[in-house]
Each structure stands twice: as structure tokens, then as C-alpha cells.
Amino acid sequence: MKDAEWHVSVEERNTRWATNLFNSLPGAAPKSVLEVGCGTGTLLAVAKYRGMKVKGYDTNPYAKGISMERHGIEISSELWSKDTLT
């Protein structure tokens, strides 16, 4: 829980960072973002706000609930499962 709480505590800073990152990309903005180790999904939230399709993965079980609650983004804790291999 501590790691997930830390992500929330630095969300404002990370939102500014993600905004600056997307603003600095040359050319057209990406259409989608995949983030592995996304924490509570702050970068994904900025991308979603900009109209990108987003997908995130994080092994922290608390991050999933926080990401959905704060950003409306469903993240997964599994990169591969039986369902994704068929």
C-alpha cells in the first residue's frame, strides 16, 4: 500500500512531467500508450485526456483500484495469462 500511496502523493508532479513529455514529442502524437510499471496510472491519465488509447500494467495490487478510482483507467497486474495466449 505504501508504494501506491507514494504514487498518489507525487501525482501532481508526475502529471506535469507527463504533460511536458507529450508536449516535447516531435511530429504527431501517438495514438496509443502502453506502460509497464505504470503505478497508479498518472502518465496514462494524461495520455487518455489527450485522446490516446491506453493500457497499463503494474504488479502492485493497490495500484489497480487507485487507477480506476482516480483516473477511470483499468490496469492489469498480469502481462500474460492463459486467456492472452489463446
C-alpha positions, 0 to 999 in steps of 0.5 A: 500500500505504501508504494501506491500511496507514494504514487498518489502523493507525487501525482501532481508532479508526475502529471506535469512531467507527463504533460511536458513529455507529450508536449516535447514529442516531435511530429504527431502524437501517438495514438496509443500508450502502453506502460509497464510499471505504470503505478497508479496510472498518472502518465496514462491519465494524461495520455487518455485526456489527450485522446490516446488509447491506453493500457497499463500494467503494474504488479502492485495490487493497490495500484489497480483500484487507485487507477480506476478510482482516480483516473477511470483507467483499468490496469492489469497486474498480469502481462500474460495469462492463459486467456492472452495466449489463446 
